[in-house]
Amino acid sequence: SAAMNNRDMRPTRLGVVCSVVTRLLNDFFDQNPISQVALVLLSDGKAERVTDLSGNVRNHKGRFEEKLAQGNAGGKGTASLRHGLEEALRLLEVQASYGTREVLVL
């Protein structure tokens, strides 16, 4: 959302979240090597799937960095939690019923 451009954290909230996402991906796959993650970007009232469910940390980080380089990784409009959760549901409903499904919103 546009609030991500606030400078109450240095350099901006968006910058802090981006560095946390990269670190989170590394730590998550170190501790959960057979797990899968998907990234969904909430911006401008929409939810955009950045990556599909996969266990390839390089793919997630690469696509995330591409979004940052393109300049459309958030920081505009309002975030729609509803659209984000609906997209997460679409991603997770195809998973096996015995698997654990979690959604983390940053």
N, C-alpha and C positions, 0 to 999 in steps of 0.2 A: 504494500500500500504506500501511499504518499508519505505516511509517517515514517517509513524506513529511511527517508532522507534526512530526518532530524539528526542533529549533531550532538545529542546529549551523550553519545558514546563516540569514541574516536576510531576511525575517521567518520563513519556514519553508522546508524543501526544496521543498514544493509551490509556494510563492510564487515561488521562484527558477525552477523549471521552467516555470511559467506565463508568466513574463516572457520566458524564453528561447524558448518556442514562438512567441509573438507576433512577436518579433524575427526568428526563423528563417523564419517564413512570409513576412514582408516581404522579407527578403534573398533567399530562395529564388526568389520570383517575379520580383524585380528582375533576377536573373541567369539565370533559366530561364523566360521569359515564356510558352512554349507547353507547359510541363510540367503534370502533374497531381499532386495530393496528396490523400490521404484521411487522416482522423484517427481513431485507434482508442484508446479509453480502457481501461486495465487497472486494475481495482479489484475488491476483494472476491472474487478468484478467477475473475473473468469478464472477457471482452473485449467492449466495447460500441462499435459503429461510431458515431462522432459525425458524420462527414461521409463522403459517397461520393467517389470519385475525381472531381476537377474542378480547373479552373484558376482558380476564382473565389476570390481571397484574402479578399474581404469576407465571403463565405459561411462560409469556414473560421473566420475570426476571430469572426464573429457567433455561430456555433453553439458555439464553444469558450467564449466569454464567457457564453453562456446556461448552459452546463454549470457554469461557475464560480459564477454567480449562484444557481443551484438548489442549490448546495452538494454536488453529487454528482460532482465532478471528481476523484475519488481521495481519498487520505488515510484509507482504511479497509481493513481486511482485508489480504490478501496479493495481490500482483500475480502473475498467471499468464502467464509468457512463452509457454508452450505455446499457451494459448488466443489470445493476441495474435498469434502467428505463424500460427496456423490461420486467423484472421480476415483477416490480411494476405494469405495465400495465396488465400482466396476472392475478395478484392478484385482481386488482380493476375492471376489466371489467365485473366481475360477480355480482358486486354490483348493487342494484336497481338504476334506472336512476334518481330518485328524491333525492338520497343521495349525500352528498358532498364527493369528493375524493381529497385527498391531498398526496403529496410525500414530505418528509423531508429528505434531504441528510446531514449527519454529517460527 
